[in-house]
Amino acid sequence: MQSTPGAMITDALRGRGLTVEDLAQSTRLRGSLLEQMLADDFSDTGGDVYARGHLRVIAGVLDIDADCLLAAYDEASTLRRPPAP
């Protein structure tokens, strides 16, 4: 299994010596929302489309592969979804 989106973002922040506050300023996303996303909680992002958009912005700022980050998000989303009836 690959890394979660939150873990990927956390690793990128650490690798660049940045804080969540630095990321918030660069992305113009609320620090509290970023903290939730780092914990792989995407419930306050405004829905899947917004979550994916936020992740693309974050990937651009941190210079990480957006496709890999979105694949991790999709994998994590699949794990959270209840099975189809």
PyMOL commands that set and color helices and strands:
alter all, ss='L'
color gray80, all
select helices_A, chain A and resi 5-16+20-27+31-38+48-62+66-80
alter helices_A, ss='H'
color red, helices_A
deselect
rebuild
show_as cartoon
